[in-house]
Structure formats: C-alpha cells, structure tokens
Amino acid sequence: METKIQKRKLGNSGLEVSAIGLGCMGMSFGYGTISDEKEMISLIRSAVESGVTFFDTAEVYGPYINEELVGKALSPVRHQMVIATKFGFQFDPNTNATLGLTSRPEHIKTVVEGSLKRLKTDYIDLYYQHRVDPNVPIEDVAGAVKDLIQEGKVKHFGLSEAGVQVIRRAHAVQPVTALQSEYSLWWREPEDEIIPTLEGLGIGFVPFSPLGKGFLTGKIDQNTTFDSKDFRSTVPRLSPENLKANMAFVDLLAAFAQRKNVTLAQIALAWLLAQKPWIVPIPGTTKLHRLNENLGAAEVEFTSDELQEMNAASSRIAVQGDRYSGGSAKLINR
C-alpha cells in the first residue's frame, strides 16, 4: 500500500506543502537532454498521486519549456498544488539565449504574465527571485512582488541563493516565505548563518541539489563522464580527481543505508528532513523508480544519536572542489 507523504509548513507563512517536493528543471534543462513531454507529464502526475503537492520550475529552464510542461501536467489538479517558479533573467527575444540577470521592478511585472500563461494559471503560489541582481536594490524587488501579491497574481515571495543581509532587507519590505539554496550533506555552508537567520525570521528553507546533483545517490564515481551539454561537466567538485576524494561521503551514506536497509538517496534526503521541520527538499528526477525512492525518504527516521554520529562523521570529511565553476559562486552572498 502506498503511503501518502506528510505535509510541512514553510516557516510562519502558513504555506503547506508535501515534505518532499519535485524539482522539474532536469526534465528539460541542465543535463544535456530534453525528456519526452508525455513521459514527464505522466511522471509529474505520478508524483501527484503519491501525495506530492510542491512543484518547482523557472522561466530560465529551457527557457520557457519547463514552465509549459509543469502547466500542462498540473492543470487538472491546479488548485490542490503549490507551484513555485522564478524570475530574474533576461533573454534574447530572437534566440531565447540568456543575456544575464535582471530584477528591475518593471521587468518582474512583465515576465510574470508569461509565467502565468505557460503555467495555465491565474496565480503563482511561490515566486522566487532566481538570483540576487547586484544592480537592483532588493527592496525594489520585494516591493514589485508585494504589488503582484496585492493584485492576486502571486501568493508568496521567495529568494534563491541570497545572503543574510539580502534576506533581512527583503523580508522587511515583503515577508519572505522561503529561501531556495543548495544544501545537502556535502554542502553544509547554510548551517553557519543562513539557517539561524531563517529560523529567527520564520522563513522556510527549500534545498535544491539535495542529492548533490546525483552524487549522493552513489551512482557517480571517478569513472563517470558527463556529456559536454550536461552542466555537471563544469562542476569542479565533480571532476574525476575531486570525485575520488569526495567518495568518502558516499561511503558514509552507504554505511547508514546498509544499517537502516534503505538507499543512499533516502539517507541523504531523510538527513535533510531531520534538520528542521520547515525544510522541504526538492530532488529532481526523470525516472519513476527514482521518484518513488526519493519519496520513500520521508519514512526514514533517525535517532538523535544517529544524527549526531552522521553529523560528526561528515564534518570530518573535507569536501574537494568548488560547487560551481568560475563566477557563478560569486553571485551568492551579496
């Protein structure tokens, strides 16, 4: 018998979502392949049947095609679902090539219309600024989203990869419901300042790449090669020499997985769920068996001793390699 996944609230906002969401990006962006639309609609609907109510997309995924996919898949059950999408990039109108960041208020108010149309809806549950735009004061961004909330086009405001100061300044203008940033057993930087700040302000946390871009499933090793169109081919942390050193994380997960008779991915996701009751990871997949495996993580429980043991063991492993190449990591803590 299939158990329905339990719900969580994102901070103090009252926005209730399934404890594990579904990140839809990889269905049409980032990994060098675009999956078959019918298969992906079927996958998203399987997630709905399993109790997932939280789906993550963005204008830039494609661009545009991922929002269209999510809109088609969820239109029959739209009002029971929570759809998150993101703004903050500019595209060439002829080629759709990404031209860089922009979060000017008038831009936000224009692009929201496109997202609404593609998602086949008249409101967006959670509208994230995709990356902090250093050229636009965050107060102006928050003000623009506040206007959209007053118009009923958006229900909740989110930020992605924002630093503590930006979060505080935005929250003072329009309460932030959720921060979406990378967080997993092998990227624990948010624990230093971000998580205590979110807790203090009552903001939920939505970790992306909760499985380390696939690494924490145990299916990637130093012999794995990525297609040149797969963004992971540029991630320093996933280069062959760094992968070899980082396998210590996989070994740690494998030891716990064996002890609890579950998979590595389930241990990695359950560890995140155990950190705070307002943390909702959004693992992505294009495969039904992986979806079911990921959702099974919600059933895995740790004793406080096991959590301490995992935290202690993982903090002794030095992560090798940056999580992004070049300049993108620099956008984060403005």
HELIX and SHEET records of a PDB file:
HELIX    1   1 GLY A   11  SER A   13  5                                   3    
HELIX    2   2 MET A   25  MET A   27  5                                   3    
HELIX    3   3 GLU A   37  GLU A   49  1                                  13    
HELIX    4   4 ILE A   65  LEU A   74  1                                  10    
HELIX    5   5 SER A   75  GLN A   80  5                                   6    
HELIX    6   6 PRO A  105  ARG A  118  1                                  14    
HELIX    7   7 ILE A  138  GLN A  150  1                                  13    
HELIX    8   8 VAL A  164  VAL A  173  1                                  10    
HELIX    9   9 GLU A  189  GLU A  191  5                                   3    
HELIX   10  10 ILE A  194  LEU A  201  1                                   8    
HELIX   11  11 GLY A  212  THR A  217  5                                   6    
HELIX   12  12 PHE A  231  THR A  234  5                                   4    
HELIX   13  13 PRO A  236  LEU A  238  5                                   3    
HELIX   14  14 PRO A  240  LYS A  260  1                                  21    
HELIX   15  15 LEU A  264  GLN A  275  1                                  12    
HELIX   16  16 LEU A  288  GLY A  296  1                                   9    
HELIX   17  17 ALA A  297  GLU A  299  5                                   3    
HELIX   18  18 SER A  304  SER A  315  1                                  12    
HELIX   19  19 GLY A  326  LEU A  331  5                                   6    
SHEET    1   A 2 LYS A   7  LYS A   9  0                                        
SHEET    2   A 2 GLU A  16  SER A  18 -1                                        
SHEET    1   B 7 LEU A  22  GLY A  23  0                                        
SHEET    2   B 7 PHE A  54  ASP A  56  1                                        
SHEET    3   B 7 VAL A  82  PHE A  87  1                                        
SHEET    4   B 7 ILE A 124  GLN A 129  1                                        
SHEET    5   B 7 VAL A 154  SER A 160  1                                        
SHEET    6   B 7 VAL A 176  GLU A 182  1                                        
SHEET    7   B 7 GLY A 204  PHE A 208  1                                        
SHEET    1   C 2 PHE A  89  PHE A  91  0                                        
SHEET    2   C 2 THR A  98  LEU A 101 -1                                        
END                                                                             
